[in-house]
Amino acid sequence: MKVLVIGGGGREHALVWKIAQSPKVEKIYCAPGNAGIAELAECVSISADDIDQLLEFAKQEKIGLTVVGPEGPLSKGIVDLFEEHGLRIFGASKAAAEIEASKSFAKNLMKIYGIPTAAGQAFTDYKTAAAFIRKIGAPLVVKADGLAAGKGVIVCASEDEAIDALNKIMVQKEFGDAGNKVIVEECLIGEEASFLAFTDGKTVIPLPSSQDHKAVYDNDKGPNTGGMGAYSPAPVVDSYLHKKIMKQIMIPTVRAMAAEGRPYKGVLYAGLMIDRDQIKVLEFNARFGDPEAQPLLIRIKNDIVPIMEAVIDGKLEGRKLEIDDRAAVCVVMASGGYPESYKKGLPISGLDDVRHIREAVVFHAGTAESEGKTVTSGGRVLGVTALGDSVRKAISKAYEAVSRISWDGVHFRKDIGQKALKRLETPPKVGIVMGSDSDLEIMEETVGVLKQFGVSFDMTVASAHRSPARAAEFASSAEQRGIKVIIAGAGHAAHLAGVMAAHTCLPVIGVPIDSSSLRGMDALLSTVQMPPGVPVATVSVGKPGAKNAGILAVQILAVSDPKLAKQLDEFKKEMAAEVEKKARKLRQ
């Protein structure tokens, strides 16, 4: 089939690169494309926002599949227009794309359907918004309601900064009509992550997690950009939080859009703020992120075209994504001066050198051809992307490729992926081991508690009977790895905690799991009846036991950690307040 990709940035180059691998595709067009895309597709001089001319081109060339990259044409209704003329197109409808085109719409949707997000209000009047800022105080965030190329969000540390941001958006109109309405909301703390998923309006299939780097300078300094780099996976989103994001955000949002009469088909992007075990939505996008698309698409092993067709046809159920286990890192190389004014037409050197680096791909964003040379034509120029067996190795390979490319005034961040390394290299304080992966649902109660208190942990499977050597090795090496407490969960005979205790001097907490017809009594007795000199603490059976095991571990650690001790004190007060609240309700 013939495929038309709409857009001309790094995301679109990555899409063209991936689509070109499909045996179903005979020819690719890209409108308007760029110098890098031109190596894989025929570039067409039509603006991505000129949806009427794009329609005529698609009809004339008998395009079998159109894939929309940027948000502009989606918000203009290109999907609705193409479908009216019987053309197959991948992307969100105009009504569905409003989840990105209007931050106030998205905010209201989340409020109505209980999707966690920052508290805030929308304003169309400058004076009313300014009064609200003075009332709630800083820090806070001021956002242009409409599309602003990822730059319409201003984090403000003081009231004066917030008023200045309001002035830029509503009075000076730095983002045009996107600033006719603003959202003023609380400033969330934590670590950001990007979570994307394919959906046909019913089924939701998640992509791997990723993390963008918005600020132009290292250490997240300077003004926001469209994105200076990204990596995948993002360690801040572990399996526990992945499930939570799907359950609390992605699936409810797709259902909410359907309930509102705006069925969502395409890629749904949630920008998240994660603080320990709490997740809140910063924003939704109605398409692949840029630069997140680059590391994500390079990790997808499937032919992506059948996935897109299944989305269009509403037949995504049963489909699976095959993901490369390796990490991917994208470093954006930008023009000097970006995101403000910058020069164009500067010749780029070193692109041919990078072709010889295995598992590295240079995705073009702001490039053009001039007199047989590749030159800069935008703020973000290249997205140098690499795969590696670890995040560290992927970072190293990406920057190796970056070092071979240059032009006058080139700028790039030198710390892409460092947050991942810091998180991955933080030693665990608690070791969680379970006898079988079927115990995971129970032991996730422990995980939830540890995340709530910000306690690092390591989790694995080891059986006292089926893999005794593995269980013994986990326990005997735990102290050397920085672990201070071991929590062991098992059902039936449940000798796992005892094996742990026999091979370490660390405190061991046993969680009896009710996985037999004896409803956990066999596991309870096997866990608590330890011989003298080999103690195992036990708190209760099943999920309550797993939760209490987490709390007991925190209490053990808090003996030598004043910060944790303070958190525990607050935790106890919150529990007491909740009981009081229930008591008052009964008295009413």
SESE-297498 format. One record per residue (C-alpha): residue in one letter; y, z, x. Coordinates in steps of 0.2 Angstrom, whole numbers, plus 5000, padded with zeros to 4 digits. Example, Ala and Ser with C-alpha at 12.3 -4.5 7.8 and 13.67 -1.06 7.14 Angstrom:
   r      Y      Z      X
   a   4978   5039   5062
   s   4995   5036   5068
***
This chain:
   r      Y      Z      X
   m   5000   5000   5000
   k   5018   4999   5005
   v   5028   5015   5007
   l   5046   5019   5006
   v   5053   5034   5015
   i   5070   5039   5010
   g   5081   5047   5023
   g   5086   5045   5041
   g   5084   5062   5050
   g   5071   5072   5060
   r   5061   5077   5044
   e   5060   5059   5039
   h   5054   5053   5056
   a   5040   5066   5055
   l   5036   5060   5037
   v   5035   5042   5043
   w   5024   5047   5058
   k   5012   5057   5047
   i   5011   5043   5034
   a   5008   5030   5047
   q   4992   5038   5051
   s   4985   5035   5033
   p   4972   5020   5031
   k   4979   5018   5014
   v   4996   5012   5021
   e   4999   4994   5027
   k   5018   4995   5029
   i   5032   5008   5029
   y   5050   5005   5025
   c   5063   5019   5028
   a   5081   5019   5021
   p   5091   5021   5031
   g   5080   5027   5045
   n   5085   5029   5064
   a   5081   5022   5081
   g   5065   5033   5082
   i   5059   5028   5065
   a   5061   5010   5069
   e   5046   5011   5080
   l   5035   5015   5066
   a   5044   5007   5050
   e   5056   4994   5045
   c   5073   5002   5043
   v   5083   4997   5028
   s   5102   4998   5028
   i   5103   5008   5011
   s   5111   5025   5010
   a   5099   5039   5005
   d   5111   5043   4991
   d   5112   5025   4984
   i   5098   5028   4971
   d   5102   5012   4961
   q   5101   5000   4976
   l   5085   5010   4982
   l   5077   5006   4965
   e   5081   4988   4967
   f   5073   4987   4984
   a   5058   4996   4978
   k   5055   4984   4964
   q   5058   4969   4975
   e   5046   4974   4988
   k   5033   4981   4976
   i   5033   4998   4984
   g   5017   5008   4980
   l   5024   5025   4985
   t   5041   5032   4988
   v   5043   5048   4997
   v   5060   5057   4996
   g   5066   5067   5011
   p   5083   5074   5008
   e   5090   5084   4994
   g   5104   5073   4989
   p   5095   5059   4980
   l   5083   5072   4972
   s   5098   5081   4964
   k   5105   5064   4959
   g   5089   5060   4949
   i   5080   5047   4960
   v   5063   5053   4954
   d   5068   5052   4936
   l   5075   5034   4939
   f   5060   5027   4948
   e   5048   5035   4935
   e   5058   5027   4921
   h   5054   5010   4929
   g   5036   5014   4932
   l   5037   5017   4951
   r   5027   5031   4959
   i   5038   5043   4969
   f   5035   5060   4977
   g   5048   5073   4975
   a   5056   5084   4962
   s   5064   5078   4946
   k   5083   5081   4944
   a   5080   5096   4932
   a   5068   5103   4945
   a   5079   5100   4960
   e   5092   5111   4952
   i   5083   5125   4960
   e   5091   5120   4976
   a   5106   5110   4970
   s   5113   5126   4961
   k   5111   5143   4969
   s   5117   5151   4953
   f   5103   5143   4943
   a   5090   5149   4956
   k   5097   5166   4956
   n   5097   5167   4937
   l   5079   5160   4936
   m   5073   5174   4948
   k   5082   5187   4938
   i   5074   5182   4922
   y   5056   5180   4929
   g   5056   5195   4940
   i   5055   5185   4957
   p   5062   5197   4970
   t   5079   5192   4977
   a   5095   5199   4983
   a   5107   5207   4970
   g   5122   5197   4967
   q   5134   5188   4955
   a   5141   5170   4953
   f   5159   5166   4951
   t   5170   5151   4947
   d   5187   5161   4949
   y   5193   5165   4966
   k   5202   5181   4961
   t   5188   5188   4952
   a   5176   5185   4966
   a   5188   5193   4979
   a   5190   5208   4967
   f   5171   5210   4967
   i   5170   5209   4986
   r   5182   5223   4987
   k   5172   5233   4975
   i   5155   5232   4983
   g   5161   5231   5001
   a   5152   5224   5016
   p   5141   5218   5023
   l   5137   5204   5011
   v   5134   5186   5009
   v   5145   5172   5002
   k   5137   5156   4997
   a   5143   5140   4990
   d   5133   5136   4974
   g   5130   5118   4978
   l   5122   5107   4991
   a   5130   5110   5008
   a   5118   5103   5021
   g   5112   5121   5025
   k   5129   5127   5031
   g   5136   5134   5015
   v   5129   5152   5018
   i   5141   5164   5027
   v   5135   5181   5032
   c   5150   5193   5032
   a   5151   5210   5042
   s   5167   5215   5034
   e   5177   5213   5018
   d   5190   5203   5027
   e   5177   5191   5033
   a   5170   5189   5016
   i   5187   5185   5009
   d   5190   5173   5023
   a   5173   5165   5018
   l   5178   5164   5000
   n   5194   5156   5005
   k   5185   5142   5015
   i   5173   5139   5001
   m   5184   5139   4986
   v   5202   5136   4992
   q   5200   5125   5008
   k   5185   5116   5000
   e   5176   5115   5017
   f   5160   5111   5007
   g   5168   5100   4994
   d   5163   5102   4976
   a   5148   5113   4982
   g   5161   5127   4982
   n   5167   5126   4965
   k   5156   5141   4961
   v   5151   5154   4974
   i   5138   5168   4974
   v   5142   5184   4982
   e   5127   5195   4985
   e   5120   5209   4995
   c   5116   5206   5014
   l   5097   5208   5016
   i   5090   5215   5032
   g   5073   5209   5040
   e   5066   5194   5048
   e   5068   5177   5040
   a   5053   5165   5037
   s   5050   5148   5028
   f   5036   5146   5016
   l   5032   5129   5009
   a   5019   5123   4996
   f   5014   5107   4988
   t   5013   5109   4969
   d   5010   5097   4954
   g   5018   5109   4942
   k   5002   5119   4940
   t   4992   5121   4956
   v   5001   5128   4971
   i   4994   5124   4989
   p   5003   5133   5003
   l   5007   5125   5020
   p   5006   5136   5035
   s   5021   5148   5037
   s   5035   5143   5048
   q   5052   5150   5055
   d   5069   5141   5056
   h   5083   5145   5068
   k   5099   5143   5059
   a   5113   5149   5071
   v   5119   5137   5084
   y   5117   5149   5099
   d   5104   5159   5107
   n   5100   5177   5099
   d   5106   5170   5082
   k   5124   5169   5087
   g   5137   5157   5081
   p   5140   5147   5065
   n   5125   5141   5054
   t   5118   5124   5057
   g   5105   5113   5048
   g   5093   5121   5060
   m   5091   5122   5079
   g   5072   5124   5080
   a   5057   5130   5071
   y   5039   5135   5074
   s   5023   5137   5065
   p   5014   5149   5061
   a   5026   5163   5060
   p   5018   5179   5064
   v   5029   5189   5053
   v   5019   5181   5038
   d   5001   5188   5041
   s   4987   5186   5029
   y   4993   5201   5019
   l   5010   5195   5016
   h   5004   5177   5013
   k   4994   5183   4998
   k   5009   5193   4992
   i   5021   5178   4994
   m   5009   5167   4984
   k   5007   5180   4970
   q   5025   5187   4969
   i   5035   5171   4973
   m   5027   5154   4974
   i   5016   5154   4959
   p   5028   5164   4948
   t   5042   5151   4952
   v   5031   5136   4948
   r   5026   5144   4931
   a   5045   5149   4928
   m   5050   5131   4930
   a   5037   5125   4918
   a   5042   5138   4906
   e   5060   5132   4907
   g   5055   5115   4903
   r   5058   5109   4921
   p   5040   5106   4928
   y   5041   5106   4947
   k   5032   5093   4957
   g   5033   5090   4975
   v   5036   5102   4990
   l   5044   5119   4985
   y   5052   5128   5000
   a   5056   5147   4999
   g   5067   5154   5012
   l   5062   5172   5013
   m   5068   5188   5021
   i   5054   5200   5026
   d   5057   5218   5029
   r   5041   5227   5032
   d   5031   5225   5016
   q   5046   5219   5006
   i   5049   5201   5003
   k   5064   5193   4995
   v   5070   5175   4992
   l   5085   5170   5001
   e   5085   5152   4994
   f   5074   5138   4987
   n   5074   5121   4993
   a   5067   5106   4983
   r   5059   5097   4998
   f   5053   5099   5016
   g   5064   5109   5027
   d   5072   5101   5043
   p   5067   5106   5056
   e   5052   5115   5048
   a   5044   5098   5043
   q   5041   5094   5061
   p   5030   5108   5067
   l   5021   5109   5049
   l   5017   5090   5048
   i   5011   5090   5066
   r   4998   5104   5061
   i   4992   5095   5045
   k   4976   5086   5049
   n   4973   5078   5032
   d   4979   5061   5027
   i   4995   5067   5018
   v   4996   5051   5006
   p   4981   5057   4995
   i   4989   5074   4994
   m   5006   5066   4988
   e   4997   5055   4976
   a   4988   5070   4968
   v   5005   5079   4966
   i   5012   5064   4957
   d   4996   5063   4946
   g   4995   5081   4942
   k   4978   5082   4950
   l   4981   5094   4965
   e   4968   5106   4959
   g   4953   5107   4971
   r   4962   5099   4985
   k   4963   5108   5002
   l   4974   5106   5018
   e   4965   5105   5034
   i   4977   5114   5047
   d   4976   5113   5066
   d   4973   5131   5072
   r   4986   5128   5087
   a   5004   5133   5086
   a   5018   5120   5085
   v   5036   5122   5091
   c   5051   5111   5088
   v   5067   5112   5099
   v   5082   5103   5092
   m   5093   5094   5104
   a   5111   5093   5097
   s   5127   5085   5102
   g   5139   5096   5111
   g   5152   5103   5098
   y   5139   5103   5084
   p   5141   5110   5070
   e   5159   5106   5072
   s   5166   5089   5079
   y   5156   5080   5092
   k   5155   5063   5101
   k   5144   5049   5095
   g   5137   5034   5104
   l   5131   5043   5120
   p   5116   5035   5129
   i   5101   5046   5129
   s   5090   5046   5145
   g   5072   5052   5148
   l   5064   5047   5131
   d   5051   5036   5140
   d   5046   5051   5151
   v   5041   5062   5137
   r   5029   5049   5130
   h   5017   5054   5144
   i   5016   5072   5139
   r   5001   5075   5128
   e   5003   5084   5111
   a   5022   5082   5112
   v   5031   5071   5100
   v   5050   5067   5100
   f   5056   5066   5082
   h   5073   5057   5081
   a   5087   5064   5069
   g   5104   5057   5074
   t   5100   5042   5084
   a   5104   5023   5084
   e   5102   5008   5094
   s   5116   5000   5104
   e   5115   4986   5116
   g   5096   4989   5119
   k   5099   5008   5122
   t   5095   5023   5111
   v   5112   5033   5108
   t   5117   5048   5099
   s   5124   5046   5081
   g   5123   5063   5073
   g   5125   5082   5076
   r   5106   5086   5078
   v   5100   5071   5088
   l   5081   5075   5092
   g   5068   5087   5087
   v   5056   5089   5102
   t   5040   5095   5095
   a   5024   5101   5104
   l   5007   5109   5100
   g   4999   5122   5111
   d   4984   5134   5110
   s   4996   5148   5108
   v   5014   5150   5103
   r   5019   5153   5121
   k   5010   5137   5127
   a   5018   5127   5113
   i   5035   5134   5118
   s   5032   5129   5136
   k   5026   5112   5132
   a   5041   5109   5120
   y   5054   5114   5133
   e   5045   5104   5147
   a   5048   5089   5136
   v   5066   5094   5133
   s   5069   5096   5151
   r   5066   5077   5154
   i   5079   5072   5141
   s   5097   5072   5143
   w   5114   5065   5138
   d   5132   5070   5141
   g   5136   5087   5133
   v   5118   5090   5126
   h   5115   5107   5118
   f   5100   5116   5113
   r   5094   5134   5110
   k   5083   5141   5124
   d   5075   5155   5113
   i   5066   5145   5100
   g   5050   5155   5096
   q   5055   5171   5105
   k   5053   5182   5089
   a   5035   5176   5088
   l   5031   5181   5105
   k   5039   5198   5103
   r   5029   5201   5087
   l   5013   5195   5094
   e   5015   5205   5110
   t   5019   5221   5101
   p   5003   5232   5104
   p   4995   5239   5089
   k   4996   5258   5085
   v   4982   5258   5072
   g   4965   5249   5073
   i   4958   5244   5056
   v   4939   5239   5056
   m   4928   5235   5041
   g   4910   5232   5040
   s   4912   5215   5030
   d   4925   5203   5025
   s   4921   5208   5007
   d   4929   5224   5011
   l   4946   5216   5014
   e   4953   5219   4996
   i   4950   5237   4998
   m   4957   5239   5016
   e   4972   5229   5012
   e   4978   5245   5004
   t   4979   5252   5021
   v   4988   5237   5027
   g   5001   5239   5014
   v   5005   5257   5019
   l   5006   5253   5037
   k   5018   5238   5034
   q   5028   5250   5022
   f   5031   5261   5037
   g   5033   5247   5050
   v   5017   5253   5060
   s   5009   5239   5070
   f   4990   5236   5068
   d   4975   5226   5073
   m   4962   5222   5060
   t   4944   5215   5062
   v   4927   5215   5056
   a   4912   5224   5065
   s   4896   5230   5057
   a   4888   5246   5063
   h   4871   5238   5059
   r   4873   5220   5061
   s   4885   5219   5076
   p   4884   5237   5084
   a   4889   5230   5101
   r   4905   5223   5094
   a   4909   5239   5084
   a   4906   5249   5100
   e   4917   5238   5110
   f   4931   5239   5098
   a   4931   5258   5098
   s   4929   5260   5117
   s   4943   5247   5121
   a   4955   5254   5108
   e   4965   5266   5118
   q   4967   5254   5132
   r   4975   5242   5120
   g   4988   5255   5114
   i   4979   5260   5098
   k   4982   5278   5093
   v   4971   5279   5077
   i   4956   5270   5071
   i   4953   5267   5052
   a   4935   5261   5048
   g   4930   5256   5030
   a   4912   5252   5025
   g   4900   5253   5010
   h   4882   5258   5008
   a   4875   5267   5023
   a   4893   5267   5030
   h   4889   5272   5048
   l   4904   5262   5055
   a   4916   5276   5056
   g   4903   5287   5065
   v   4900   5273   5078
   m   4919   5272   5081
   a   4920   5290   5083
   a   4905   5290   5095
   h   4914   5278   5107
   t   4931   5284   5107
   c   4941   5300   5109
   l   4954   5294   5097
   p   4955   5301   5079
   v   4945   5291   5067
   i   4948   5290   5048
   g   4933   5284   5038
   v   4935   5275   5021
   p   4920   5275   5010
   i   4919   5259   5000
   d   4911   5259   4983
   s   4901   5243   4985
   s   4884   5249   4979
   s   4876   5255   4963
   l   4879   5273   4969
   r   4898   5269   4967
   g   4902   5275   4984
   m   4893   5291   4985
   d   4881   5284   4998
   a   4895   5278   5008
   l   4905   5295   5006
   l   4890   5306   5012
   s   4886   5294   5026
   t   4904   5295   5032
   v   4908   5314   5030
   q   4891   5321   5036
   m   4894   5319   5055
   p   4885   5329   5068
   p   4895   5343   5077
   g   4907   5336   5091
   v   4909   5319   5082
   p   4922   5321   5069
   v   4928   5308   5056
   a   4941   5312   5044
   t   4938   5306   5026
   v   4951   5306   5012
   s   4943   5298   4996
   v   4933   5283   4991
   g   4938   5265   4988
   k   4956   5259   4986
   p   4964   5277   4985
   g   4954   5281   5001
   a   4961   5266   5010
   k   4979   5270   5005
   n   4977   5288   5010
   a   4969   5283   5026
   g   4985   5273   5030
   i   4996   5288   5025
   l   4986   5300   5036
   a   4987   5288   5051
   v   5006   5288   5049
   q   5006   5307   5048
   i   4996   5308   5064
   l   5008   5296   5073
   a   5023   5305   5066
   v   5019   5321   5076
   s   5026   5312   5091
   d   5038   5300   5082
   p   5053   5307   5074
   k   5058   5291   5066
   l   5041   5290   5057
   a   5043   5308   5052
   k   5059   5305   5044
   q   5052   5290   5034
   l   5037   5301   5028
   d   5050   5314   5022
   e   5059   5300   5012
   f   5042   5294   5006
   k   5037   5311   4999
   k   5054   5313   4990
   e   5052   5296   4982
   m   5035   5301   4975
   a   5042   5317   4968
   a   5057   5308   4960
   e   5045   5295   4952
   v   5035   5310   4945
   e   5051   5318   4938
   k   5056   5301   4931
   k   5039   5300   4921
   a   5041   5318   4916
   r   5058   5315   4908
   k   5051   5299   4899
   l   5038   5310   4891
   r   5051   5323   4885
   q   5062   5310   4877
***
